[in-house]
Amino acid sequence: MRRGAHLFSALQASDGHWPAEIAGPLYFLPPLVMCLYITGHLDTVFPAEYRREILRYLYCHQNEDGGWGFHIEGHSTMISTTLNYICMRILGEGPDGGRDNACARGRKWIHDRGGVTSIPSWGKTWLSIFGLFDWSGSNPMPPKFWLFPSFLPIHPGNMLCYCRMVYMPMSYLYGRRFVGPITPLVLELREELFLQPYNEINWKKVRHLCAKEDLYYPHPLIQDLMWDTLYIFTEPLLTGWPFNKLRQKALEVTMKHIHYEDENSRYITIGCVEKSLCMLACWVENPNGDYFKKHLARIPDYLWVGEDGIKMQSFGSQEWDTAFALQALLACNLTNEIGPTLKKGHEYVRESQVKDNPSSDFKSMFRHISKGSWTFADQDHGWQVSDCTAEGLKCCLLFSLMPSEIVGAKMEPGRLYDFVNILLSLQSKNGGLAAWEPEQLQNGWRCSTLVNFSQTLLLSMKYVECTAAAIQALVLFKKLYPGHRKKEIQNCITNAVRFIEDKQMPDGSWYGSWGICFTYGTWFALGGLAAAGKTNKNCLAIRRGVEFLLKSQRDDGGWGESYASCPNEKYIPLEGNRSNLVQTAWALMGLLHSRQAERDPTPLHKAAKLLINSQMEDGDFPQQEITGSFMKNCI
């Protein structure tokens, strides 16, 4: 433990956070490269050394069949294979170039599945922008939705924030029917990616096509009918005089929302998919404007140099990783040896709290309060997250119990109260906590699947992990500040416990949305229930959760769960009965929360033995499978 704690302390950055890679999806980076190619800034942002490392990343994660997966461990998909093929060509590889004939193999994969006409919706949008698809081959994304009264269920403001922030710049670019410069490379790609001549394609017939490899969630019939109505009747009517005046107004309103989100995230935006789209929208509006220049300045926030090359992260995870790093170090009880590390980390946590709500009339811009929250990344990001806020609150409360001469000044009570305000505001009627913003009760998008790879991208969901983290933080807060909103906090905890108990699966596990998967969810759930006073004796849910963990423990004492559990929504072990050390640690903590040591410590000893024996000489542990996940099928 001491070796691990000291190594971990040495990895701390000068400002107090722990840098960490948060990457895996293979559709993040190519749109950024495409955007920079269109705007003419590719060579400036990505000089030769960068381009070599980006290509190396693509080569490292090409599958044996020639394609690229939705993420680095996934089966090949049309969207990732097409976008990464285009990326290689932009970065200078010829049609048959690349390591181990990467381009030719990728192109063969595409051709064997009928060409890129079956790329899913987001892919169709990027190909249309790049000049490799006609906009008439995409389903409508009318910006006029932004002009609807906000009380209408189908207003974009009722979408989950992530989907809303993607739809916003996409609808602007669709409304402008923007197409980048048709360069010789674009003309070559038109010949390389399709099975028939580009000018002979019947674009109207490919709108609903989606390769079976990409089709996680088919569109419901009602959605296709809605799209067909917009495509056949509404769009032709509204693009002609005099209704085209309305479209111009819609574009202006959409751009107002884009600028608002850019300013309030300091041009990081809410995530990497939105980053490339918002940056391009700003360039389309004014290629020489300050908005676009500010976007360029924040590109480095997304880049990570790893042993496999340069990649684009979803965004930073500084605050999330720092909160857990500090709690782990505090648990080591080595304060006398790592005091400076704890102090720097505490200062980072304290200073990273979001100090203000979004600017101006933020409710009219469909934003929730953020004052007092923690984001996933850093303060600039600006987007409140419930479990990040809970973990930040736990850190600040734990440090408040320690001598200030060792860990620095305590956080003022008023700022702790702001934390509590955020958590209480994000609880839904069923007791669960949403991640970013409260549940939209009148959401007209419930029957829709705008993207084929996620069923959860449209709606604000309630998460077991967020709910359990909030319970733990609020229980500790209530103990230290018993007079502040006592009744509301207790009601929140009671309802949250009921939500967690209701969400338990038949096998005793809980589905985890932000880690893989049932192991992750069960760790959080048991921690939340235990913090609320539940035990193996008075809570059936804890007994069943413990039973699930004990049944899934491997012979070597560890736990190992496949990412396939996430999309399939059932527990699937790693192939070959392998154990994963991170998942083993999660399960071990879950059993400790449930006081397994008081009943039978043998499973704990076996797990601890595996972890101890797996540690390397420098205190580190071997890198294994990715254990993070989001939106059910991304890791």
Secondary structure per residue as TSV (DSSP state, phi and psi in degrees):
chain	resnum	aa	ss	phi	psi
A	1	M	-	360.0	-42.3
A	2	R	H	-62.4	-41.6
A	3	R	H	-61.2	-44.2
A	4	G	H	-64.1	-42.1
A	5	A	H	-64.1	-41.5
A	6	H	H	-71.5	-37.9
A	7	L	H	-63.4	-44.4
A	8	F	H	-62.2	-39.3
A	9	S	H	-61.6	-37.9
A	10	A	H	-68.5	-21.6
A	11	L	T	-84.5	-4.4
A	12	Q	-	-68.6	137.3
A	13	A	-	-75.0	165.4
A	14	S	T	-63.5	-27.0
A	15	D	T	-87.9	-1.5
A	16	G	S	107.5	-9.8
A	17	H	-	-95.2	170.9
A	18	W	-	-109.4	111.3
A	19	P	-	-66.5	140.6
A	20	A	-	-153.1	148.5
A	21	E	-	-80.5	133.7
A	22	I	-	-132.7	82.6
A	23	A	-	-142.7	176.5
A	24	G	-	153.4	-49.7
A	25	P	B	-62.1	142.3
A	26	L	S	-104.6	13.0
A	27	Y	S	-109.5	9.9
A	28	F	S	-79.8	-51.2
A	29	L	H	-74.0	-44.1
A	30	P	H	-55.2	-41.9
A	31	P	H	-60.3	-33.7
A	32	L	H	-64.7	-43.9
A	33	V	H	-62.9	-41.5
A	34	M	H	-63.8	-41.7
A	35	C	H	-61.6	-45.3
A	36	L	H	-68.4	-32.2
A	37	Y	H	-65.8	-45.1
A	38	I	H	-62.1	-42.6
A	39	T	H	-83.3	-7.1
A	40	G	T	82.9	18.2
A	41	H	-	-112.3	13.8
A	42	L	H	-61.3	-48.7
A	43	D	H	-68.2	-29.5
A	44	T	H	-72.4	-45.9
A	45	V	H	-79.1	-38.3
A	46	F	S	-122.3	82.8
A	47	P	-	-65.5	179.9
A	48	A	H	-54.5	-41.9
A	49	E	H	-64.2	-39.5
A	50	Y	H	-64.4	-43.5
A	51	R	H	-63.1	-38.1
A	52	R	H	-62.9	-41.4
A	53	E	H	-71.6	-34.0
A	54	I	H	-64.1	-45.1
A	55	L	H	-61.8	-39.6
A	56	R	H	-61.4	-38.3
A	57	Y	H	-62.4	-42.7
A	58	L	H	-65.0	-41.7
A	59	Y	H	-64.2	-39.8
A	60	C	H	-62.1	-27.5
A	61	H	T	-115.7	17.6
A	62	Q	-	-76.3	131.5
A	63	N	-	-73.4	164.3
A	64	E	T	-62.0	-28.9
A	65	D	T	-81.0	1.3
A	66	G	S	99.9	-14.2
A	67	G	-	-95.7	179.9
A	68	W	E	-121.5	142.5
A	69	G	E	-84.6	171.0
A	70	F	S	-61.0	-31.6
A	71	H	B	-142.0	175.4
A	72	I	T	-69.6	-14.5
A	73	E	T	-109.0	4.5
A	74	G	S	-96.1	166.6
A	75	H	-	-68.9	157.8
A	76	S	E	-64.6	141.0
A	77	T	E	-129.4	157.8
A	78	M	H	-67.2	-42.1
A	79	I	H	-64.7	-45.3
A	80	S	H	-71.9	-39.6
A	81	T	H	-64.8	-44.3
A	82	T	H	-64.7	-48.2
A	83	L	H	-65.6	-38.2
A	84	N	H	-73.3	-31.7
A	85	Y	H	-62.9	-47.7
A	86	I	H	-60.2	-41.3
A	87	C	H	-59.4	-45.7
A	88	M	H	-60.7	-41.4
A	89	R	H	-67.2	-39.6
A	90	I	H	-62.3	-38.1
A	91	L	T	-81.1	6.6
A	92	G	T	111.9	-3.1
A	93	E	-	-78.0	141.6
A	94	G	-	-78.6	175.3
A	95	P	T	-56.6	-29.3
A	96	D	T	-115.3	20.1
A	97	G	-	-90.4	-169.0
A	98	G	S	91.7	157.4
A	99	R	T	-63.7	133.2
A	100	D	T	55.2	40.6
A	101	N	S	56.8	42.9
A	102	A	H	-57.7	-43.3
A	103	C	H	-67.6	-46.7
A	104	A	H	-62.6	-40.3
A	105	R	H	-67.1	-40.9
A	106	G	H	-64.5	-42.0
A	107	R	H	-65.4	-38.8
A	108	K	H	-62.3	-40.8
A	109	W	H	-59.3	-43.8
A	110	I	H	-64.2	-46.8
A	111	H	H	-64.7	-38.5
A	112	D	H	-63.5	-16.7
A	113	R	T	-113.5	22.0
A	114	G	T	92.1	8.6
A	115	G	-	85.6	178.7
A	116	V	G	-81.3	0.9
A	117	T	G	-63.2	-18.5
A	118	S	G	-97.7	18.0
A	119	I	-	-69.7	142.4
A	120	P	-	-69.8	177.7
A	121	S	H	-56.9	-47.3
A	122	W	H	-63.3	-35.6
A	123	G	H	-65.8	-40.9
A	124	K	H	-59.5	-38.8
A	125	T	H	-63.7	-48.0
A	126	W	H	-67.2	-36.6
A	127	L	H	-66.1	-37.9
A	128	S	H	-63.3	-43.2
A	129	I	H	-60.9	-39.1
A	130	F	H	-82.3	-8.9
A	131	G	T	90.9	18.3
A	132	L	S	-109.8	8.6
A	133	F	S	-155.2	145.3
A	134	D	-	-85.4	139.9
A	135	W	G	-57.7	-25.8
A	136	S	G	-68.6	-10.6
A	137	G	G	-90.6	1.6
A	138	S	S	-109.4	149.0
A	139	N	-	-71.4	150.4
A	140	P	-	-62.2	142.3
A	141	M	-	-129.6	64.7
A	142	P	-	-66.5	128.8
A	143	P	G	-66.9	-13.4
A	144	K	G	-63.3	-19.7
A	145	F	G	-57.0	-28.5
A	146	W	G	-70.4	-15.2
A	147	L	G	-88.7	-11.2
A	148	F	S	-65.7	152.3
A	149	P	-	-58.6	138.8
A	150	S	T	-67.1	-17.6
A	151	F	T	-76.5	-12.0
A	152	L	S	-70.5	134.0
A	153	P	T	-58.6	-26.5
A	154	I	T	-92.9	9.3
A	155	H	S	-65.7	139.4
A	156	P	G	-56.6	-24.3
A	157	G	G	-61.7	-15.7
A	158	N	G	-90.4	-3.8
A	159	M	S	-75.3	157.8
A	160	L	-	-57.1	143.4
A	161	C	H	-53.1	-39.7
A	162	Y	H	-65.4	-43.3
A	163	C	H	-68.4	-39.2
A	164	R	H	-60.5	-41.9
A	165	M	H	-72.3	-22.4
A	166	V	H	-80.5	-45.6
A	167	Y	H	-61.1	-33.7
A	168	M	H	-58.5	-60.1
A	169	P	H	-70.3	-31.2
A	170	M	H	-61.9	-42.9
A	171	S	H	-67.5	-32.3
A	172	Y	H	-65.9	-48.0
A	173	L	H	-66.5	-37.2
A	174	Y	H	-65.3	-44.6
A	175	G	H	-61.9	-33.4
A	176	R	H	-82.2	-11.2
A	177	R	T	49.4	45.0
A	178	F	-	-69.8	136.6
A	179	V	-	-133.9	130.4
A	180	G	-	-67.5	175.4
A	181	P	-	-61.4	134.7
A	182	I	-	-85.6	89.6
A	183	T	-	-88.1	169.6
A	184	P	H	-55.5	-35.7
A	185	L	H	-64.1	-41.6
A	186	V	H	-61.2	-42.9
A	187	L	H	-64.0	-38.7
A	188	E	H	-64.7	-42.8
A	189	L	H	-64.5	-32.7
A	190	R	H	-61.3	-32.4
A	191	E	H	-81.1	-29.9
A	192	E	H	-82.6	-29.6
A	193	L	H	-97.7	-13.7
A	194	F	-	-112.8	154.7
A	195	L	S	-89.7	-10.9
A	196	Q	S	-131.6	161.8
A	197	P	-	-55.4	139.0
A	198	Y	G	-57.2	-41.8
A	199	N	G	-78.7	0.8
A	200	E	G	-107.3	1.3
A	201	I	-	-74.3	134.7
A	202	N	-	-89.1	93.7
A	203	W	G	-63.8	-32.9
A	204	K	G	-61.4	-29.5
A	205	K	G	-83.6	-8.0
A	206	V	G	-104.2	1.7
A	207	R	T	-58.1	-42.8
A	208	H	T	-94.5	1.8
A	209	L	-	-69.3	140.9
A	210	C	-	-152.1	126.7
A	211	A	-	-58.5	142.3
A	212	K	T	-61.7	-27.4
A	213	E	T	-67.4	-23.9
A	214	D	T	-100.1	-6.9
A	215	L	-	-89.8	80.5
A	216	Y	S	-77.6	-39.8
A	217	Y	S	-136.3	101.9
A	218	P	-	-63.4	151.9
A	219	H	-	-68.6	138.8
A	220	P	-	-70.3	155.1
A	221	L	H	-57.4	-39.3
A	222	I	H	-62.3	-31.9
A	223	Q	H	-71.7	-42.3
A	224	D	H	-61.6	-38.4
A	225	L	H	-63.8	-39.8
A	226	M	H	-63.7	-45.5
A	227	W	H	-63.1	-42.4
A	228	D	H	-62.8	-38.2
A	229	T	H	-63.9	-45.7
A	230	L	I	-62.4	-41.9
A	231	Y	I	-69.8	-44.5
A	232	I	I	-84.0	-38.6
A	233	F	I	-110.3	-53.0
A	234	T	I	-71.5	-50.0
A	235	E	H	-61.4	-47.1
A	236	P	H	-58.7	-35.6
A	237	L	H	-69.0	-44.2
A	238	L	H	-80.3	-13.7
A	239	T	T	-89.1	-7.1
A	240	G	S	-99.9	167.8
A	241	W	T	-69.4	141.8
A	242	P	T	-93.8	2.7
A	243	F	T	-73.1	-13.5
A	244	N	H	-65.0	-20.2
A	245	K	H	-65.3	-34.7
A	246	L	H	-67.3	-37.5
A	247	R	H	-63.4	-40.4
A	248	Q	H	-61.5	-40.7
A	249	K	H	-63.3	-41.3
A	250	A	H	-62.4	-39.9
A	251	L	H	-63.8	-39.0
A	252	E	H	-65.3	-43.1
A	253	V	H	-65.0	-42.3
A	254	T	H	-61.4	-42.9
A	255	M	H	-66.8	-31.9
A	256	K	H	-61.7	-42.3
A	257	H	H	-65.7	-40.7
A	258	I	H	-60.5	-47.7
A	259	H	H	-63.3	-37.7
A	260	Y	H	-62.2	-47.3
A	261	E	H	-66.3	-38.4
A	262	D	H	-60.8	-47.4
A	263	E	H	-64.4	-39.9
A	264	N	H	-79.4	-9.1
A	265	S	T	-110.9	11.3
A	266	R	T	53.3	35.2
A	267	Y	T	69.2	17.6
A	268	I	-	-80.7	-35.0
A	269	T	-	69.9	176.5
A	270	I	S	-73.3	-23.5
A	271	G	S	-172.9	177.0
A	272	C	H	-71.4	-34.4
A	273	V	H	-62.5	-44.4
A	274	E	H	-69.6	-32.6
A	275	K	H	-56.3	-52.2
A	276	S	H	-64.5	-39.3
A	277	L	H	-70.2	-45.0
A	278	C	H	-66.0	-38.9
A	279	M	H	-62.8	-43.5
A	280	L	H	-66.0	-40.4
A	281	A	H	-60.3	-40.0
A	282	C	H	-65.1	-38.1
A	283	W	H	-68.3	-40.4
A	284	V	H	-62.5	-38.3
A	285	E	H	-67.3	-44.0
A	286	N	-	-157.6	99.6
A	287	P	T	-59.6	-24.8
A	288	N	T	-106.4	10.8
A	289	G	S	-78.5	162.2
A	290	D	H	-68.1	-30.8
A	291	Y	H	-58.0	-46.6
A	292	F	H	-67.5	-39.8
A	293	K	H	-63.2	-38.0
A	294	K	H	-66.1	-34.5
A	295	H	H	-63.1	-44.1
A	296	L	H	-57.6	-37.4
A	297	A	H	-67.5	-21.2
A	298	R	T	-101.1	5.7
A	299	I	G	-59.8	-41.5
A	300	P	G	-58.5	-22.7
A	301	D	G	-59.7	-23.8
A	302	Y	G	-98.2	-9.9
A	303	L	E	-93.2	143.1
A	304	W	E	-137.7	131.8
A	305	V	E	-99.4	114.7
A	306	G	E	-118.1	-179.7
A	307	E	T	-65.4	-17.7
A	308	D	T	-103.2	8.7
A	309	G	E	119.3	-169.6
A	310	I	E	-90.4	133.1
A	311	K	E	-133.8	167.1
A	312	M	E	-105.5	126.2
A	313	Q	-	-83.4	162.0
A	314	S	S	-63.2	-41.5
A	315	F	S	177.4	-174.9
A	316	G	-	-72.2	160.5
A	317	S	-	-126.7	31.4
A	318	Q	H	-57.5	-48.8
A	319	E	H	-73.1	-39.2
A	320	W	H	-61.7	-49.0
A	321	D	H	-67.2	-37.2
A	322	T	H	-65.9	-40.1
A	323	A	H	-60.3	-45.6
A	324	F	H	-73.6	-33.8
A	325	A	H	-60.8	-44.9
A	326	L	H	-67.0	-40.9
A	327	Q	H	-65.1	-35.7
A	328	A	H	-66.2	-43.7
A	329	L	H	-67.4	-38.2
A	330	L	H	-62.7	-36.7
A	331	A	H	-67.5	-20.2
A	332	C	T	-73.8	-17.8
A	333	N	T	57.6	43.9
A	334	L	-	-119.0	36.9
A	335	T	H	-56.4	-38.8
A	336	N	H	-65.8	-22.4
A	337	E	H	-96.8	-27.3
A	338	I	H	-124.6	27.6
A	339	G	H	-53.4	-48.4
A	340	P	H	-60.0	-35.7
A	341	T	H	-63.8	-45.9
A	342	L	H	-63.0	-40.4
A	343	K	H	-64.1	-46.7
A	344	K	H	-61.5	-42.2
A	345	G	H	-64.0	-41.8
A	346	H	H	-61.8	-43.0
A	347	E	H	-61.7	-39.5
A	348	Y	H	-64.3	-44.8
A	349	V	H	-60.0	-47.9
A	350	R	H	-62.1	-44.3
A	351	E	H	-78.7	-15.0
A	352	S	H	-87.1	-5.7
A	353	Q	S	-62.3	137.4
A	354	V	-	-70.1	124.0
A	355	K	-	-90.2	-19.3
A	356	D	S	-138.1	160.8
A	357	N	-	-75.0	165.8
A	358	P	S	-55.5	156.2
A	359	S	S	-68.5	159.0
A	360	S	S	50.9	-142.7
A	361	D	S	-83.9	80.0
A	362	F	G	-68.1	-26.8
A	363	K	G	-65.9	-34.1
A	364	S	G	-70.1	-16.8
A	365	M	G	-100.5	14.0
A	366	F	T	63.5	38.9
A	367	R	-	-112.2	150.0
A	368	H	-	-97.8	167.7
A	369	I	-	-60.6	147.4
A	370	S	-	-130.9	-11.8
A	371	K	T	-59.8	126.5
A	372	G	T	96.4	-5.8
A	373	S	-	-89.9	171.4
A	374	W	-	-112.5	144.2
A	375	T	-	-94.8	176.1
A	376	F	S	-75.6	-33.9
A	377	A	S	-98.4	-92.4
A	378	D	-	-143.0	-179.3
A	379	Q	G	-60.5	-35.9
A	380	D	G	-58.5	-35.1
A	381	H	G	-57.7	-43.2
A	382	G	-	82.6	-10.9
A	383	W	-	-92.4	115.7
A	384	Q	-	-63.2	144.0
A	385	V	-	-136.3	130.3
A	386	S	H	-64.3	-47.5
A	387	D	H	-72.8	-31.8
A	388	C	H	-64.3	-40.0
A	389	T	H	-63.9	-42.0
A	390	A	H	-63.3	-44.3
A	391	E	H	-67.9	-36.1
A	392	G	H	-63.8	-42.9
A	393	L	H	-61.7	-42.9
A	394	K	H	-59.0	-43.8
A	395	C	H	-61.0	-48.1
A	396	C	H	-63.7	-38.3
A	397	L	H	-68.3	-40.9
A	398	L	H	-63.8	-41.8
A	399	F	H	-68.8	-26.5
A	400	S	H	-67.5	-16.8
A	401	L	T	-89.5	-2.1
A	402	M	S	-109.2	159.6
A	403	P	-	-62.3	130.7
A	404	S	H	-65.9	-26.1
A	405	E	H	-69.1	-16.6
A	406	I	H	-96.9	-46.4
A	407	V	H	-111.3	3.6
A	408	G	-	92.0	178.7
A	409	A	-	-65.7	145.3
A	410	K	-	-74.2	154.9
A	411	M	-	-75.4	139.5
A	412	E	-	-64.0	144.7
A	413	P	H	-55.5	-37.8
A	414	G	H	-59.1	-36.5
A	415	R	H	-74.6	-30.4
A	416	L	H	-67.5	-36.0
A	417	Y	H	-63.8	-35.8
A	418	D	H	-62.9	-37.9
A	419	F	H	-56.0	-48.9
A	420	V	H	-61.4	-41.0
A	421	N	H	-55.3	-43.1
A	422	I	H	-62.4	-49.6
A	423	L	H	-62.5	-44.0
A	424	L	H	-64.2	-34.4
A	425	S	H	-72.2	-18.1
A	426	L	T	-98.4	3.0
A	427	Q	B	-82.5	136.4
A	428	S	-	-91.9	174.2
A	429	K	T	-63.7	-28.5
A	430	N	T	-85.8	3.8
A	431	G	S	97.8	-17.5
A	432	G	-	-79.0	154.5
A	433	L	E	-103.5	133.5
A	434	A	E	-77.1	167.1
A	435	A	S	-83.0	-51.8
A	436	W	S	-111.8	-39.5
A	437	E	S	-150.1	156.7
A	438	P	-	-60.8	158.3
A	439	E	-	-61.8	135.0
A	440	Q	-	-88.2	110.0
A	441	L	S	-73.4	-27.7
A	442	Q	S	-109.5	67.3
A	443	N	-	-101.5	113.1
A	444	G	T	-79.3	1.9
A	445	W	T	-98.7	6.9
A	446	R	T	-62.5	-29.7
A	447	C	T	-94.3	10.5
A	448	S	-	-109.7	156.2
A	449	T	-	-136.3	87.7
A	450	L	S	-68.4	-25.9
A	451	V	S	-124.5	146.1
A	452	N	T	-82.0	-9.2
A	453	F	T	-102.5	-2.9
A	454	S	-	-148.9	133.4
A	455	Q	S	-94.0	-11.3
A	456	T	S	-108.3	7.2
A	457	L	S	-78.4	-18.7
A	458	L	S	-90.3	-28.2
A	459	L	S	-115.6	147.5
A	460	S	-	-75.2	116.8
A	461	M	-	-100.9	162.3
A	462	K	E	-105.2	135.1
A	463	Y	E	-119.5	137.5
A	464	V	H	-59.5	-44.2
A	465	E	H	-64.1	-45.0
A	466	C	H	-62.2	-41.1
A	467	T	H	-66.5	-44.5
A	468	A	H	-66.4	-40.6
A	469	A	H	-62.4	-40.1
A	470	A	H	-64.4	-40.8
A	471	I	H	-57.7	-49.0
A	472	Q	H	-60.5	-43.0
A	473	A	H	-68.3	-42.7
A	474	L	H	-71.5	-33.6
A	475	V	H	-62.7	-44.5
A	476	L	H	-66.1	-41.3
A	477	F	H	-62.1	-44.0
A	478	K	H	-61.4	-34.9
A	479	K	H	-68.2	-38.3
A	480	L	H	-89.1	-26.6
A	481	Y	-	-131.0	68.7
A	482	P	T	-66.4	-17.5
A	483	G	T	-91.7	-8.3
A	484	H	S	-91.0	114.6
A	485	R	S	47.2	45.5
A	486	K	H	-55.8	-50.7
A	487	K	H	-66.5	-41.8
A	488	E	H	-64.5	-41.4
A	489	I	H	-65.9	-41.8
A	490	Q	H	-65.6	-40.6
A	491	N	H	-62.5	-39.9
A	492	C	H	-61.2	-45.6
A	493	I	H	-64.4	-44.7
A	494	T	H	-60.3	-46.8
A	495	N	H	-68.2	-34.5
A	496	A	H	-66.7	-40.6
A	497	V	H	-61.3	-44.1
A	498	R	H	-60.9	-40.4
A	499	F	H	-60.8	-46.1
A	500	I	H	-63.5	-43.0
A	501	E	H	-62.8	-37.8
A	502	D	H	-70.1	-25.5
A	503	K	T	-89.0	0.0
A	504	Q	-	-66.4	139.4
A	505	M	-	-79.8	163.4
A	506	P	T	-58.1	-29.1
A	507	D	T	-85.9	2.4
A	508	G	S	97.3	-6.7
A	509	S	-	-89.9	176.1
A	510	W	-	-128.0	139.9
A	511	Y	-	-73.1	128.4
A	512	G	-	-101.6	128.2
A	513	S	S	-93.3	-17.3
A	514	W	S	-118.6	5.0
A	515	G	B	-153.1	167.3
A	516	I	S	-94.1	119.9
A	517	C	S	-132.5	-71.2
A	518	F	H	-75.6	-29.1
A	519	T	H	-65.2	-44.2
A	520	Y	H	-65.7	-49.3
A	521	G	H	-62.8	-37.9
A	522	T	H	-68.7	-38.4
A	523	W	H	-56.8	-50.4
A	524	F	H	-64.5	-45.8
A	525	A	H	-60.1	-45.9
A	526	L	H	-63.8	-37.4
A	527	G	H	-64.6	-41.5
A	528	G	H	-66.7	-44.5
A	529	L	H	-64.5	-42.1
A	530	A	H	-64.3	-39.5
A	531	A	H	-62.5	-31.5
A	532	A	T	-82.8	4.5
A	533	G	T	97.0	5.8
A	534	K	-	-81.0	144.4
A	535	T	-	-134.7	174.9
A	536	N	T	-62.1	-26.4
A	537	K	T	-82.7	-34.9
A	538	N	T	-109.8	7.5
A	539	C	-	-140.0	112.5
A	540	L	H	-62.8	-36.3
A	541	A	H	-60.5	-40.1
A	542	I	H	-66.4	-42.9
A	543	R	H	-60.2	-42.4
A	544	R	H	-70.2	-37.0
A	545	G	H	-64.1	-41.9
A	546	V	H	-63.6	-41.9
A	547	E	H	-60.2	-40.9
A	548	F	H	-60.7	-46.1
A	549	L	H	-65.4	-42.3
A	550	L	H	-66.2	-36.3
A	551	K	H	-69.3	-30.9
A	552	S	H	-93.3	2.8
A	553	Q	-	-70.7	137.7
A	554	R	-	-78.8	166.7
A	555	D	T	-62.9	-29.7
A	556	D	T	-82.2	1.7
A	557	G	S	97.3	-6.0
A	558	G	-	-102.2	-176.0
A	559	W	B	-128.0	146.5
A	560	G	-	-151.2	118.2
A	561	E	B	-124.9	137.3
A	562	S	-	-79.8	150.1
A	563	Y	T	-61.6	-20.9
A	564	A	T	-62.3	-17.9
A	565	S	H	-60.5	-33.5
A	566	C	H	-65.8	-58.2
A	567	P	H	-70.7	-30.3
A	568	N	H	-83.0	-15.0
A	569	E	T	56.8	37.4
A	570	K	S	-149.4	151.6
A	571	Y	-	-67.9	124.7
A	572	I	-	-130.0	118.1
A	573	P	B	-72.4	161.1
A	574	L	-	-63.0	148.1
A	575	E	G	-62.8	146.1
A	576	G	G	72.8	17.0
A	577	N	G	54.3	34.9
A	578	R	-	-74.7	154.0
A	579	S	-	-104.7	147.0
A	580	N	B	-112.6	129.6
A	581	L	H	-67.6	-37.0
A	582	V	H	-64.9	-46.2
A	583	Q	H	-66.0	-32.6
A	584	T	H	-62.9	-42.0
A	585	A	H	-64.6	-40.5
A	586	W	H	-59.7	-50.0
A	587	A	H	-63.8	-39.5
A	588	L	H	-61.9	-43.3
A	589	M	H	-65.2	-37.6
A	590	G	H	-60.3	-42.4
A	591	L	H	-68.5	-35.4
A	592	L	H	-65.7	-40.7
A	593	H	H	-57.0	-37.7
A	594	S	T	-88.7	8.8
A	595	R	T	63.0	39.9
A	596	Q	G	-61.3	-29.6
A	597	A	G	-62.1	-27.7
A	598	E	G	-76.2	-18.4
A	599	R	T	-101.8	-57.0
A	600	D	-	-154.4	102.5
A	601	P	-	-77.0	-4.4
A	602	T	H	-56.6	-47.8
A	603	P	H	-59.9	-32.6
A	604	L	H	-69.0	-42.6
A	605	H	H	-62.8	-41.5
A	606	K	H	-63.3	-42.6
A	607	A	H	-66.7	-44.0
A	608	A	H	-62.9	-38.5
A	609	K	H	-61.8	-42.6
A	610	L	H	-61.7	-44.4
A	611	L	H	-64.2	-45.3
A	612	I	H	-62.7	-45.3
A	613	N	H	-71.8	-17.2
A	614	S	H	-89.0	-10.8
A	615	Q	-	-69.4	140.2
A	616	M	-	-87.2	170.3
A	617	E	T	-60.2	-33.4
A	618	D	T	-83.2	0.9
A	619	G	S	99.3	-9.6
A	620	D	-	-83.1	175.8
A	621	F	-	-126.5	152.1
A	622	P	-	-61.2	143.5
A	623	Q	-	-75.2	129.4
A	624	Q	-	-126.3	-151.6
A	625	E	S	-63.7	153.7
A	626	I	-	-63.1	140.0
A	627	T	-	-118.9	-4.5
A	628	G	B	-89.5	154.7
A	629	S	-	-153.7	164.5
A	630	F	B	-161.2	155.5
A	631	M	T	52.8	30.4
A	632	K	T	73.2	-31.0
A	633	N	T	-134.4	17.6
A	634	C	B	-112.8	138.3
A	635	I	-	-132.0	360.0
